[in-house]
Amino acid sequence: MRRRTIAIDQLDELVTDRQPERAPSEGPTSRQESSWGADSATPRLRTEFEFELPRGYVDSDGQVHRHGRMRLATARDELRPQIDLRVKENPGYLSVVLLSQVITRLGSVPEVHAGVVEQMYATDIAFLQDFYRRINSEGHTRAGVACPSCGAAFEVDLAGGRLGES
């Protein structure tokens, strides 16, 4: 196997060079539409997850954005921050860069970038880090909890929603 060194701006070219051409009759091409099996009865792989921030991102106009969507991370998403100069200067910035890559929507914010994530409240960042870990390692957004009063065990969906909804 031949190795070569490439710069970060060449990653997109490398991926497109290695992807095979698909004929129109071969079916869906997006990751969101790909299925696990060949037949239509097989469940589709879920690649995006809705969430609701505990506090919300406040934009420059004072509008609060709480609802968003995060996609599953790829190896590239986890590797890109490693070569980011901001991360090299401050390793704590890694989660800001990583979250800005995988959050696909946040309210009506036109583009989620590192500057947007930087302006989020610490409670929202902690929520997003846990949400990221859950969807990428466990594949779901549910967490097992126990009632502090009676000790009854039940599951909650960390993606958001109103209290008491199932």
N, C-alpha and C positions, 0 to 999 in steps of 0.2 A: 504494500500500500504506500502510495506516495504522499508525503506531507508537504504542506505549504503554509506560509505565514500570510495572514491577511489583516487588514485594518478594520476597525469597527464599521466604518462607512461602506465596506465591501460585503458585509454580512448578507444584506438583502440580495445582492447579485449572486452570491454563493447559493442561497436557497433557491432562487428562481432558476439558476443553471441546472440544479440537480433534480427539480421536480419534473416528472414525466408529463408529456402532453396528454390531455384527456379528450376523448372524442365526446361530442355533445350527447351521444346516446349512453354514455357511461354513468350518468346520474349526477348527483350533487357534488360540488367541488368545495364548498365551504366546510370548515371544521364544525360549525354549528349544525349542519345538516347531515354529517356523516353518521352512519349507523354501525352498530356492532356486528350485525349479521347481514346476510344477503337478502333475506326475505323481509317484507314490510312489517311483520308481526313482532320482530325483535325490537326491544327498546332502543331508542337512540341515546347516544352519549350526551350527557348534559354538560355543556362547556361554559355556560354563563349562569350566574347566581345573583338574584336581587338582594339588596340589603337596605336597611334604614338606619342611618346614623343616630346615635343617642342624642347628640346636641345639634349637629348640622354645620355645614360650611356656610359662612356668611361672606357673600361676594362684596365687591366695592360699592354696589348700590344698596347694600344692607339687606338683600334678599337671602333667605335661609334655604339651603338645598340639603335635604335629608335622604331622599330616595336615590338609589344608584344601582349600578350593576358592575360585577367583577367577573372577569373570565379566569379560567384555569391558566396557571403559569406554564410556560414552556422552559426548556433548558436555556434557551437564549435569554429569556426574561431574567433568569437567575444569574447568568454570566455577564450580561451587559453592565450591571452596576459595579462589578469587580474592576472594570477598566475606566469607570467614570472618575474624573479628577476630583469632583466634590466628595466622592466616597473615599478616595485615597487620602484626601486631606482630613476628613472626619468620618470614620467608619460608622458612626451613628446615623449618617445620612443615607445609608444603604436602604433602609426601609422606606424612606421618602421616595427614592428613585424607583424602587421595585413596585411600590403601590401605584405610583403614577403611570407605570406601564400596563398594569393589569386592570385598573379601574376604567371601564369602557364608557360609563355614563354617570353623571352626578347632577341630578335635577336638570336645570336648563343651562348648565355651564357648557359653553361650546366645545372646550377642549380641556381635559384633565391632564395637567402637567405637574412637574415637581413644585413649581411655585404655588399651585393650588393646594397641594398636599401640605406644603410648609405652613400654610395659613390655617390649617384645621386645628381644632382643639385637641389637647392631649388625650382626652377620653375617646374621641373619635378615632384617633390614630391607633390607640390600644385596641379598640373594637375591630378596626380594619386588619390589624396584624393577626388577631385571633381568628377572624373570619377567613383571611388568606390561608392560615395554617390549616383550618378545618376543611376547607374545600379542596386544598391541594394534597393533604395527607390522608384525610378520612373520606373525602368524596361527598360529604353532605354538610348541612348547616345545623343539624340538631345536636343538642347537648343534654346529657342526663343530669338531672338535679334532684334535690330532696327538699321537701318543705321543712323549714327550721322549727316549726311548731309541732307538727304531727309526725314528721319523718317519712311521709309518703313520697315515694320516688315517681318521677314523671319526666317527660322530655319537653324541652322548649326549642323553638326554632330561632336561632340567632340572627336570621336574616331580617327580622323586624316584625312588624305587625303590632296590633294593639293588644294590651294585656287581656287575657281571658279568651282570645280568639284561638281556635284550633285549626 
